[in-house]
Amino acid sequence: MWRKILNLVLSLKIPMKKADVGAVNPSTFKSMCTCQAPLENIAFCSQCGALNSIEPTSPFQVFGLQESFFIDRSFLNKIYFDLQNKLHPDRFSSHDEERALAEHYSSYLNWAYQVLKDPFKRAEILLKDFPSSVSQIDLMEQMEKHEYLESLSSRDTLSAFESRIMEEKNKIENEMVDFFKEKNHEKAKYCLARFKYFDRLLREVLVKKEGL
């Protein structure tokens, strides 16, 4: 039991890793743009629309957005589907180099979209450089919840516990929004740690339900 809890606590400190976006490195390509106008986004020149050989450094850069927790989802969706259409491999079928670069950027685009549309993945990117002096999730709380989970033996009781966890996750999300508005990054980071814990706990509940 203690080993399981300890592993769970340690897992909360593992940073999110960028998805595998393929082996192609844009720096190996010649830029398709010669006008040197400002970038519309990481992939295209704003003036001539040519592909650029620049490696994205963040999901925000992929979409040409400023780093912020607050994002207009409808605007994000619009940019995503527009870029997805522009980067479709069929548009570059006559040029192998452009096609390979477009496929590479498409991988980045999909990864960045999954990050930015999720408030907690977005928060993890924004909070990675902020230290947190707030205590991590209370160990006794974790033990109590996992012991309670182990005591459940029916789908009905597991479903009820699942609902409680979902309510807690929604509460944490609302709190984190408020902390970002207040620019209280320390407490926002604590909310992120709690969300990770409850998200992991929820997955354990679902696994146990499937096994009944």
Secondary structure as UniProt FT lines:
FT   HELIX           2..11
FT   TURN            12..13
FT   HELIX           26..28
FT   STRAND          44..45
FT   TURN            46..48
FT   HELIX           59..63
FT   HELIX           73..86
FT   HELIX           89..92
FT   TURN            93..94
FT   HELIX           96..116
FT   HELIX           119..127
FT   TURN            128..129
FT   HELIX           139..151
FT   HELIX           155..181
FT   TURN            182..183
FT   HELIX           185..210
//
